[in-house]
């Protein structure tokens, strides 16, 4: 599989005396077309979620409220990213093993995905992840 890299992007925002509005559009900041949206909220203290990579699904993660951290591992590089702004979006490529943690009590983590839900697209076993993506 070819290597691709997850990254943080800034979302355009429109602010005036009424407040702020941020926009995401297919194939603009997002490098894919959205086929699925889900959000994670009311996460309990100390919880860590995720623990998987994907074969094909690309995702974009943004905390529309509160904050959380995302641990990324592309088998070579391991990084921790803080999502703490509704204008900060993590473009998450399929080849990154990811874990979300340190959710603030007000966190609403919005996830936009390139594909419909398919449990077969998940790599939940770390050794399998290394077989598929190790050495890229
Ligand atoms: P899970 O994969 O455990 O969440 P996380 O990656 O945050 O640890 O998903 C929790 C449940 O939700 C699980 O039963 C599968 C289901 N689910 C869907 O039905 N559709 C979806 O798009 C997602 C992301 C999860």
Backbone and ligand atoms as CSV (ligand in chain L), in Angstrom:
chain,resi,resn,atom,element,x,y,z
A,1,UNK,N,N,0.844,-1.186,0.000
A,1,UNK,CA,C,0.000,0.000,0.000
A,1,UNK,C,C,0.888,1.248,0.000
A,2,UNK,N,N,0.448,2.300,-0.668
A,2,UNK,CA,C,1.290,3.489,-0.743
A,2,UNK,C,C,1.107,4.343,0.513
A,3,UNK,N,N,2.177,5.048,0.891
A,3,UNK,CA,C,2.140,5.843,2.110
A,3,UNK,C,C,1.388,7.146,1.868
A,4,UNK,N,N,0.647,7.565,2.877
A,4,UNK,CA,C,0.045,8.890,2.840
A,4,UNK,C,C,0.092,9.400,4.271
A,5,UNK,N,N,-0.023,10.696,4.430
A,5,UNK,CA,C,0.258,11.270,5.736
A,5,UNK,C,C,-0.924,12.042,6.296
A,6,UNK,N,N,-1.250,11.750,7.546
A,6,UNK,CA,C,-2.277,12.510,8.243
A,6,UNK,C,C,-1.720,13.884,8.567
A,7,UNK,N,N,-2.594,14.855,8.696
A,7,UNK,CA,C,-2.125,16.223,8.925
A,7,UNK,C,C,-3.236,17.092,9.509
A,8,UNK,N,N,-2.812,18.204,10.123
A,8,UNK,CA,C,-3.759,19.197,10.644
A,8,UNK,C,C,-3.962,20.285,9.601
A,9,UNK,N,N,-5.217,20.664,9.386
A,9,UNK,CA,C,-5.531,21.789,8.492
A,9,UNK,C,C,-6.370,22.797,9.276
A,10,UNK,N,N,-6.372,24.035,8.788
A,10,UNK,CA,C,-7.223,25.075,9.382
A,10,UNK,C,C,-8.502,25.205,8.567
A,11,UNK,N,N,-9.627,25.285,9.238
A,11,UNK,CA,C,-10.918,25.456,8.562
A,11,UNK,C,C,-11.213,26.955,8.461
A,12,UNK,N,N,-11.731,27.381,7.303
A,12,UNK,CA,C,-12.127,28.786,7.152
A,12,UNK,C,C,-13.233,29.107,8.131
A,13,UNK,N,N,-13.157,30.285,8.732
A,13,UNK,CA,C,-14.261,30.682,9.605
A,13,UNK,C,C,-14.701,32.083,9.258
A,14,UNK,N,N,-15.964,32.326,9.518
A,14,UNK,CA,C,-16.548,33.639,9.289
A,14,UNK,C,C,-17.025,34.139,10.638
A,15,UNK,N,N,-16.418,35.205,11.103
A,15,UNK,CA,C,-16.792,35.758,12.403
A,15,UNK,C,C,-17.285,37.183,12.243
A,16,UNK,N,N,-18.317,37.518,12.960
A,16,UNK,CA,C,-18.766,38.906,13.019
A,16,UNK,C,C,-19.433,39.117,14.377
A,17,UNK,N,N,-20.151,40.197,14.527
A,17,UNK,CA,C,-20.733,40.513,15.836
A,17,UNK,C,C,-21.765,39.476,16.293
A,18,UNK,N,N,-22.158,38.573,15.383
A,18,UNK,CA,C,-23.137,37.545,15.751
A,18,UNK,C,C,-22.489,36.264,16.250
A,19,UNK,N,N,-21.166,36.142,16.039
A,19,UNK,CA,C,-20.480,34.905,16.416
A,19,UNK,C,C,-19.727,34.346,15.233
A,20,UNK,N,N,-19.499,33.043,15.260
A,20,UNK,CA,C,-18.634,32.420,14.250
A,20,UNK,C,C,-19.343,31.302,13.506
A,21,UNK,N,N,-18.893,31.083,12.287
A,21,UNK,CA,C,-19.414,29.998,11.448
A,21,UNK,C,C,-18.206,29.406,10.713
A,22,UNK,N,N,-18.092,28.094,10.746
A,22,UNK,CA,C,-16.979,27.429,10.058
A,22,UNK,C,C,-17.539,26.483,9.003
A,23,UNK,N,N,-16.825,26.364,7.897
A,23,UNK,CA,C,-17.346,25.628,6.728
A,23,UNK,C,C,-16.412,24.500,6.319
A,24,UNK,N,N,-17.010,23.356,5.976
A,24,UNK,CA,C,-16.265,22.235,5.383
A,24,UNK,C,C,-17.006,21.792,4.138
A,25,UNK,N,N,-16.324,21.644,3.032
A,25,UNK,CA,C,-16.968,21.228,1.792
A,25,UNK,C,C,-16.186,20.074,1.166
A,26,UNK,N,N,-16.909,19.212,0.497
A,26,UNK,CA,C,-16.278,18.097,-0.216
A,26,UNK,C,C,-15.165,18.597,-1.120
A,27,UNK,N,N,-14.049,17.889,-1.072
A,27,UNK,CA,C,-12.933,18.153,-1.990
A,27,UNK,C,C,-12.352,19.558,-1.887
A,28,UNK,N,N,-12.610,20.245,-0.763
A,28,UNK,CA,C,-11.911,21.515,-0.545
A,28,UNK,C,C,-10.914,21.275,0.595
A,29,UNK,N,N,-11.204,21.739,1.820
A,29,UNK,CA,C,-10.285,21.342,2.908
A,29,UNK,C,C,-10.266,19.817,3.009
A,30,UNK,N,N,-11.432,19.227,2.829
A,30,UNK,CA,C,-11.516,17.765,2.892
A,30,UNK,C,C,-10.990,17.169,1.589
A,31,UNK,N,N,-10.048,16.255,1.647
A,31,UNK,CA,C,-9.509,15.684,0.407
A,31,UNK,C,C,-10.319,14.484,-0.083
A,32,UNK,N,N,-11.606,14.430,0.290
A,32,UNK,CA,C,-12.458,13.310,-0.116
A,32,UNK,C,C,-13.901,13.777,-0.068
A,33,UNK,N,N,-14.799,12.927,-0.579
A,33,UNK,CA,C,-16.226,13.219,-0.510
A,33,UNK,C,C,-16.811,12.549,0.720
A,34,UNK,N,N,-17.629,13.280,1.458
A,34,UNK,CA,C,-18.205,12.756,2.699
A,34,UNK,C,C,-19.323,11.765,2.382
A,35,UNK,N,N,-19.208,10.564,2.950
A,35,UNK,CA,C,-20.291,9.593,2.835
A,35,UNK,C,C,-20.915,9.252,4.180
A,36,UNK,N,N,-20.248,9.710,5.243
A,36,UNK,CA,C,-20.739,9.332,6.590
A,36,UNK,C,C,-20.287,10.388,7.578
A,37,UNK,N,N,-21.155,10.668,8.530
A,37,UNK,CA,C,-20.839,11.610,9.616
A,37,UNK,C,C,-21.213,10.937,10.927
A,38,UNK,N,N,-20.306,10.995,11.912
A,38,UNK,CA,C,-20.696,10.560,13.254
A,38,UNK,C,C,-20.007,11.459,14.269
A,39,UNK,N,N,-20.481,11.421,15.496
A,39,UNK,CA,C,-19.855,12.249,16.518
A,39,UNK,C,C,-19.812,11.505,17.832
A,40,UNK,N,N,-18.773,11.793,18.576
A,40,UNK,CA,C,-18.497,11.128,19.850
A,40,UNK,C,C,-18.656,12.189,20.941
A,41,UNK,N,N,-19.429,11.893,21.954
A,41,UNK,CA,C,-19.733,12.892,22.977
A,41,UNK,C,C,-20.060,12.185,24.292
A,42,UNK,N,N,-20.139,12.958,25.382
A,42,UNK,CA,C,-20.393,12.428,26.738
A,42,UNK,C,C,-19.413,11.307,27.065
A,43,UNK,N,N,-18.186,11.476,26.629
A,43,UNK,CA,C,-17.155,10.473,26.911
A,43,UNK,C,C,-16.767,10.570,28.387
A,44,UNK,N,N,-16.613,9.446,29.045
A,44,UNK,CA,C,-16.316,9.459,30.472
A,44,UNK,C,C,-14.818,9.666,30.719
A,45,UNK,N,N,-14.472,10.195,31.903
A,45,UNK,CA,C,-13.069,10.475,32.209
A,45,UNK,C,C,-12.195,9.226,32.074
A,46,UNK,N,N,-11.003,9.412,31.548
A,46,UNK,CA,C,-10.031,8.314,31.446
A,46,UNK,C,C,-10.244,7.388,30.265
A,47,UNK,N,N,-11.298,7.633,29.491
A,47,UNK,CA,C,-11.617,6.727,28.376
A,47,UNK,C,C,-10.660,6.942,27.205
A,48,UNK,N,N,-10.290,5.850,26.589
A,48,UNK,CA,C,-9.494,5.857,25.360
A,48,UNK,C,C,-10.271,5.055,24.334
A,49,UNK,N,N,-10.432,5.575,23.132
A,49,UNK,CA,C,-11.225,4.887,22.101
A,49,UNK,C,C,-10.422,4.780,20.821
A,50,UNK,N,N,-10.991,4.057,19.870
A,50,UNK,CA,C,-10.333,3.915,18.583
A,50,UNK,C,C,-9.609,2.585,18.532
A,51,UNK,N,N,-8.282,2.604,18.645
A,51,UNK,CA,C,-7.457,1.386,18.593
A,51,UNK,C,C,-7.661,0.637,17.284
A,52,UNK,N,N,-7.566,1.351,16.180
A,52,UNK,CA,C,-7.664,0.686,14.882
A,52,UNK,C,C,-7.095,1.587,13.786
A,53,UNK,N,N,-6.899,0.967,12.623
A,53,UNK,CA,C,-6.591,1.694,11.383
A,53,UNK,C,C,-7.634,1.219,10.373
A,54,UNK,N,N,-7.518,1.693,9.144
A,54,UNK,CA,C,-8.475,1.289,8.104
A,54,UNK,C,C,-7.721,0.840,6.861
A,55,UNK,N,N,-8.417,0.096,6.012
A,55,UNK,CA,C,-7.861,-0.235,4.698
A,55,UNK,C,C,-8.067,0.918,3.728
A,56,UNK,N,N,-9.263,1.502,3.719
A,56,UNK,CA,C,-9.528,2.533,2.715
A,56,UNK,C,C,-10.172,3.819,3.260
A,57,UNK,N,N,-10.822,3.754,4.411
A,57,UNK,CA,C,-11.575,4.934,4.870
A,57,UNK,C,C,-10.655,6.080,5.273
A,58,UNK,N,N,-10.908,7.247,4.686
A,58,UNK,CA,C,-10.233,8.478,5.092
A,58,UNK,C,C,-11.214,9.241,5.978
A,59,UNK,N,N,-10.687,9.942,6.979
A,59,UNK,CA,C,-11.565,10.634,7.916
A,59,UNK,C,C,-11.033,12.029,8.207
A,60,UNK,N,N,-11.919,12.861,8.705
A,60,UNK,CA,C,-11.523,14.187,9.177
A,60,UNK,C,C,-12.159,14.369,10.548
A,61,UNK,N,N,-11.353,14.771,11.534
A,61,UNK,CA,C,-11.808,14.878,12.915
A,61,UNK,C,C,-11.706,16.330,13.371
A,62,UNK,N,N,-12.772,16.820,13.978
A,62,UNK,CA,C,-12.731,18.174,14.520
A,62,UNK,C,C,-13.542,18.204,15.816
A,63,UNK,N,N,-12.985,18.829,16.851
A,63,UNK,CA,C,-13.750,19.025,18.088
A,63,UNK,C,C,-14.591,20.274,17.899
A,64,UNK,N,N,-15.865,20.099,17.645
A,64,UNK,CA,C,-16.738,21.264,17.472
A,64,UNK,C,C,-17.058,21.893,18.827
A,65,UNK,N,N,-16.826,21.139,19.890
A,65,UNK,CA,C,-16.909,21.679,21.253
A,65,UNK,C,C,-15.838,20.979,22.076
A,66,UNK,N,N,-15.215,21.699,23.015
A,66,UNK,CA,C,-14.245,21.088,23.913
A,66,UNK,C,C,-12.982,20.646,23.204
A,67,UNK,N,N,-12.326,19.643,23.781
A,67,UNK,CA,C,-11.036,19.204,23.237
A,67,UNK,C,C,-10.811,17.725,23.503
A,68,UNK,N,N,-9.897,17.157,22.726
A,68,UNK,CA,C,-9.412,15.804,22.988
A,68,UNK,C,C,-8.051,15.663,22.322
A,69,UNK,N,N,-7.385,14.580,22.610
A,69,UNK,CA,C,-6.102,14.296,21.970
A,69,UNK,C,C,-6.241,13.058,21.096
A,70,UNK,N,N,-5.412,12.981,20.070
A,70,UNK,CA,C,-5.414,11.823,19.174
A,70,UNK,C,C,-3.980,11.308,19.067
A,71,UNK,N,N,-3.800,10.051,19.398
A,71,UNK,CA,C,-2.500,9.386,19.229
A,71,UNK,C,C,-2.499,8.735,17.853
A,72,UNK,N,N,-1.459,9.022,17.076
A,72,UNK,CA,C,-1.343,8.476,15.722
A,72,UNK,C,C,-0.072,7.647,15.610
A,73,UNK,N,N,-0.177,6.549,14.896
A,73,UNK,CA,C,0.981,5.672,14.689
A,73,UNK,C,C,0.881,5.149,13.261
A,74,UNK,N,N,1.815,5.607,12.401
A,74,UNK,CA,C,1.783,5.103,11.017
A,74,UNK,C,C,2.834,4.003,10.827
A,75,UNK,N,N,3.232,3.402,11.944
A,75,UNK,CA,C,4.187,2.297,12.063
A,75,UNK,C,C,5.622,2.787,12.076
A,76,UNK,N,N,5.858,4.025,11.622
A,76,UNK,CA,C,7.200,4.598,11.688
A,76,UNK,C,C,7.206,5.743,12.699
A,77,UNK,N,N,6.187,6.588,12.595
A,77,UNK,CA,C,6.149,7.796,13.411
A,77,UNK,C,C,4.934,7.752,14.333
A,78,UNK,N,N,5.171,8.054,15.598
A,78,UNK,CA,C,4.083,8.100,16.580
A,78,UNK,C,C,3.944,9.537,17.062
A,79,UNK,N,N,2.746,10.091,16.978
A,79,UNK,CA,C,2.548,11.487,17.383
A,79,UNK,C,C,1.252,11.618,18.177
A,80,UNK,N,N,1.215,12.658,18.995
A,80,UNK,CA,C,0.011,12.991,19.750
A,80,UNK,C,C,-0.433,14.378,19.303
A,81,UNK,N,N,-1.703,14.474,18.939
A,81,UNK,CA,C,-2.232,15.731,18.410
A,81,UNK,C,C,-3.334,16.223,19.323
A,82,UNK,N,N,-3.312,17.522,19.614
A,82,UNK,CA,C,-4.368,18.127,20.424
A,82,UNK,C,C,-5.372,18.806,19.500
A,83,UNK,N,N,-6.628,18.377,19.612
A,83,UNK,CA,C,-7.712,19.047,18.868
A,83,UNK,C,C,-8.449,19.909,19.886
A,84,UNK,N,N,-8.282,21.203,19.794
A,84,UNK,CA,C,-8.841,22.088,20.819
A,84,UNK,C,C,-9.513,23.315,20.235
A,85,UNK,N,N,-9.883,23.222,18.950
A,85,UNK,CA,C,-10.531,24.371,18.320
A,85,UNK,C,C,-11.469,23.878,17.227
A,86,UNK,N,N,-12.632,24.533,17.078
A,86,UNK,CA,C,-13.540,24.126,15.989
A,86,UNK,C,C,-13.020,24.475,14.611
A,87,UNK,N,N,-11.849,25.113,14.540
A,87,UNK,CA,C,-11.256,25.399,13.219
A,87,UNK,C,C,-10.034,24.527,12.929
A,88,UNK,N,N,-9.745,23.598,13.816
A,88,UNK,CA,C,-8.553,22.749,13.642
A,88,UNK,C,C,-9.032,21.345,13.274
A,89,UNK,N,N,-8.684,20.886,12.094
A,89,UNK,CA,C,-9.207,19.603,11.626
A,89,UNK,C,C,-8.055,18.647,11.342
A,90,UNK,N,N,-8.214,17.433,11.811
A,90,UNK,CA,C,-7.205,16.399,11.549
A,90,UNK,C,C,-7.671,15.565,10.361
A,91,UNK,N,N,-6.913,15.616,9.289
A,91,UNK,CA,C,-7.174,14.747,8.139
A,91,UNK,C,C,-6.449,13.438,8.451
A,92,UNK,N,N,-7.232,12.398,8.653
A,92,UNK,CA,C,-6.693,11.127,9.153
A,92,UNK,C,C,-6.701,10.093,8.026
A,93,UNK,N,N,-5.531,9.730,7.592
A,93,UNK,CA,C,-5.411,8.774,6.483
A,93,UNK,C,C,-5.617,7.341,7.010
A,94,UNK,N,N,-6.019,6.411,6.142
A,94,UNK,CA,C,-6.364,5.056,6.606
A,94,UNK,C,C,-5.207,4.323,7.280
A,95,UNK,N,N,-3.974,4.684,6.897
A,95,UNK,CA,C,-2.819,3.920,7.391
A,95,UNK,C,C,-2.335,4.364,8.767
A,96,UNK,N,N,-3.067,5.230,9.442
A,96,UNK,CA,C,-2.682,5.612,10.807
A,96,UNK,C,C,-3.518,4.859,11.824
A,97,UNK,N,N,-2.827,4.061,12.632
A,97,UNK,CA,C,-3.459,3.502,13.843
A,97,UNK,C,C,-3.795,4.699,14.729
A,98,UNK,N,N,-5.025,4.788,15.239
A,98,UNK,CA,C,-5.369,5.973,16.016
A,98,UNK,C,C,-6.137,5.630,17.292
A,99,UNK,N,N,-5.876,6.439,18.298
A,99,UNK,CA,C,-6.542,6.316,19.602
A,99,UNK,C,C,-6.891,7.723,20.067
A,100,UNK,N,N,-8.123,7.912,20.516
A,100,UNK,CA,C,-8.554,9.214,20.997
A,100,UNK,C,C,-8.648,9.161,22.523
A,101,UNK,N,N,-8.206,10.230,23.192
A,101,UNK,CA,C,-8.173,10.218,24.659
A,101,UNK,C,C,-8.198,11.651,25.194
A,102,UNK,N,N,-8.183,11.774,26.528
A,102,UNK,CA,C,-8.223,13.093,27.193
A,102,UNK,C,C,-9.393,13.948,26.689
A,103,UNK,N,N,-10.562,13.336,26.594
A,103,UNK,CA,C,-11.753,14.087,26.168
A,103,UNK,C,C,-12.167,15.048,27.287
A,104,UNK,N,N,-12.386,16.303,26.968
A,104,UNK,CA,C,-12.957,17.220,27.961
A,104,UNK,C,C,-14.441,16.850,28.144
A,105,UNK,N,N,-15.018,17.239,29.275
A,105,UNK,CA,C,-16.397,16.814,29.544
A,105,UNK,C,C,-17.364,17.403,28.515
A,106,UNK,N,N,-16.995,18.558,27.924
A,106,UNK,CA,C,-17.870,19.190,26.924
A,106,UNK,C,C,-17.480,18.801,25.497
A,107,UNK,N,N,-16.623,17.794,25.347
A,107,UNK,CA,C,-16.125,17.465,23.997
A,107,UNK,C,C,-17.216,16.850,23.111
A,108,UNK,N,N,-17.332,17.406,21.921
A,108,UNK,CA,C,-18.110,16.766,20.853
A,108,UNK,C,C,-17.150,16.623,19.683
A,109,UNK,N,N,-16.733,15.393,19.440
A,109,UNK,CA,C,-15.767,15.126,18.370
A,109,UNK,C,C,-16.538,14.703,17.123
A,110,UNK,N,N,-16.505,15.574,16.133
A,110,UNK,CA,C,-17.206,15.326,14.872
A,110,UNK,C,C,-16.256,14.600,13.918
A,111,UNK,N,N,-16.758,13.530,13.308
A,111,UNK,CA,C,-15.929,12.763,12.368
A,111,UNK,C,C,-16.644,12.671,11.026
A,112,UNK,N,N,-15.959,13.071,9.975
A,112,UNK,CA,C,-16.466,12.976,8.612
A,112,UNK,C,C,-15.682,11.860,7.943
A,113,UNK,N,N,-16.373,10.979,7.245
A,113,UNK,CA,C,-15.685,9.811,6.690
A,113,UNK,C,C,-15.977,9.656,5.205
A,114,UNK,N,N,-15.019,9.081,4.508
A,114,UNK,CA,C,-15.118,8.949,3.047
A,114,UNK,C,C,-15.980,7.772,2.609
A,115,UNK,N,N,-16.218,6.822,3.529
A,115,UNK,CA,C,-16.960,5.615,3.164
A,115,UNK,C,C,-18.060,5.330,4.189
A,116,UNK,N,N,-19.059,4.601,3.747
A,116,UNK,CA,C,-20.089,4.120,4.659
A,116,UNK,C,C,-19.474,3.147,5.660
A,117,UNK,N,N,-20.153,2.939,6.777
A,117,UNK,CA,C,-19.628,2.029,7.792
A,117,UNK,C,C,-19.522,0.612,7.247
A,118,UNK,N,N,-18.349,0.026,7.456
A,118,UNK,CA,C,-18.119,-1.351,7.025
A,118,UNK,C,C,-17.104,-1.956,7.994
A,119,UNK,N,N,-17.550,-2.881,8.828
A,119,UNK,CA,C,-16.650,-3.443,9.850
A,119,UNK,C,C,-15.441,-4.135,9.203
A,120,UNK,N,N,-15.592,-4.560,7.932
A,120,UNK,CA,C,-14.475,-5.221,7.221
A,120,UNK,C,C,-13.355,-4.247,6.865
A,121,UNK,N,N,-13.639,-2.959,6.952
A,121,UNK,CA,C,-12.619,-1.962,6.620
A,121,UNK,C,C,-11.756,-1.598,7.834
A,122,UNK,N,N,-12.032,-2.227,8.982
A,122,UNK,CA,C,-11.272,-1.926,10.204
A,122,UNK,C,C,-10.110,-2.904,10.348
A,123,UNK,N,N,-8.954,-2.386,10.777
A,123,UNK,CA,C,-7.841,-3.233,11.215
A,123,UNK,C,C,-7.725,-3.010,12.722
A,124,UNK,N,N,-8.213,-3.964,13.492
A,124,UNK,CA,C,-8.255,-3.795,14.948
A,124,UNK,C,C,-7.132,-4.545,15.659
A,125,UNK,N,N,-6.408,-5.348,14.914
A,125,UNK,CA,C,-5.315,-6.127,15.497
A,125,UNK,C,C,-3.996,-5.434,15.133
A,126,UNK,N,N,-3.196,-5.078,16.155
A,126,UNK,CA,C,-1.986,-4.281,15.890
A,126,UNK,C,C,-0.971,-5.050,15.046
A,127,UNK,N,N,-0.870,-6.348,15.247
A,127,UNK,CA,C,0.076,-7.128,14.430
A,127,UNK,C,C,-0.365,-7.148,12.973
A,128,UNK,N,N,-1.657,-7.243,12.752
A,128,UNK,CA,C,-2.191,-7.171,11.378
A,128,UNK,C,C,-1.898,-5.785,10.768
A,129,UNK,N,N,-2.057,-4.745,11.585
A,129,UNK,CA,C,-1.738,-3.380,11.140
A,129,UNK,C,C,-0.282,-3.317,10.653
A,130,UNK,N,N,0.627,-3.904,11.432
A,130,UNK,CA,C,2.044,-3.874,11.033
A,130,UNK,C,C,2.279,-4.689,9.763
A,131,UNK,N,N,1.546,-5.794,9.602
A,131,UNK,CA,C,1.669,-6.590,8.363
A,131,UNK,C,C,1.252,-5.765,7.146
A,132,UNK,N,N,0.151,-5.001,7.328
A,132,UNK,CA,C,-0.399,-4.253,6.194
A,132,UNK,C,C,0.423,-3.008,5.905
A,133,UNK,N,N,0.771,-2.258,6.976
A,133,UNK,CA,C,1.380,-0.943,6.757
A,133,UNK,C,C,2.820,-0.825,7.239
A,134,UNK,N,N,3.341,-1.818,7.932
A,134,UNK,CA,C,4.685,-1.719,8.474
A,134,UNK,C,C,5.719,-1.524,7.373
A,135,UNK,N,N,6.709,-0.688,7.646
A,135,UNK,CA,C,7.825,-0.501,6.714
A,135,UNK,C,C,7.552,0.465,5.582
A,136,UNK,N,N,6.415,1.179,5.616
A,136,UNK,CA,C,6.140,2.141,4.528
A,136,UNK,C,C,7.003,3.381,4.684
L,1,LIG,P1,P,-16.318,1.838,17.799
L,1,LIG,O1,O,-15.665,1.448,16.501
L,1,LIG,O2,O,-16.122,0.937,18.970
L,1,LIG,O3,O,-15.878,3.308,18.205
L,1,LIG,P2,P,-14.380,3.890,18.456
L,1,LIG,O4,O,-13.634,3.742,17.163
L,1,LIG,O5,O,-14.580,5.321,18.840
L,1,LIG,O6,O,-13.743,3.106,19.541
L,1,LIG,O7,O,-17.870,2.014,17.508
L,1,LIG,C1,C,-18.857,1.911,18.534
L,1,LIG,C2,C,-20.096,1.226,17.957
L,1,LIG,O8,O,-20.689,2.038,16.948
L,1,LIG,C3,C,-19.797,-0.112,17.326
L,1,LIG,O9,O,-20.811,-1.006,17.711
L,1,LIG,C4,C,-19.913,0.130,15.839
L,1,LIG,C5,C,-20.871,1.300,15.755
L,1,LIG,N1,N,-20.637,2.193,14.615
L,1,LIG,C6,C,-21.542,2.207,13.568
L,1,LIG,O10,O,-22.549,1.475,13.562
L,1,LIG,N2,N,-21.331,3.053,12.531
L,1,LIG,C7,C,-20.252,3.885,12.492
L,1,LIG,O11,O,-20.102,4.658,11.535
L,1,LIG,C8,C,-19.308,3.846,13.583
L,1,LIG,C9,C,-18.082,4.721,13.575
L,1,LIG,C10,C,-19.547,2.988,14.618
